[in-house]
Structures are given as structure tokens and as C-alpha cells.
Amino acid sequence: MSHVPETVKQYVCADCHAVYAGTPIHHDGGSHTFEPPTACSVCESGEFVEPSAWIHHHE
């Protein structure tokens, strides 16, 4: 059986639009989820949206 590579979840800073790879958070049983950074390293904002929601994000 072949392995299907996992896609890293991305997040867009709502203020300056920098894109970040989500941080993997490992859970019991071997599963994991991704979380956005706590703050943008460019503008220090703490608000992030997923790329699929970014086009619809309104301030």
C-alpha cells in the first residue's frame, strides 16, 4: 500500500497577509491537528484565517 503525503494546514495573517504553515499538535493515539502561530512575526497580529476563508474575510 502506498503512503499518501499529508498536506500541512496553512494560515494567513488577517492584517499583513503573510502565510504560515500550521504547527502540528500531536494527540494520543498518533493523530495530530494543526494550529496557527500565536502571533505574526511580521506585524505581531494574532488573527489568522485559513486560505479558503481568507477571500471572504472582512475586517
Secondary structure by P-SEA (a helix, b strand, c coil): cbbbbbbbbbbbcccccccccbbbbbccccccccccccccccccccccccccccccccc
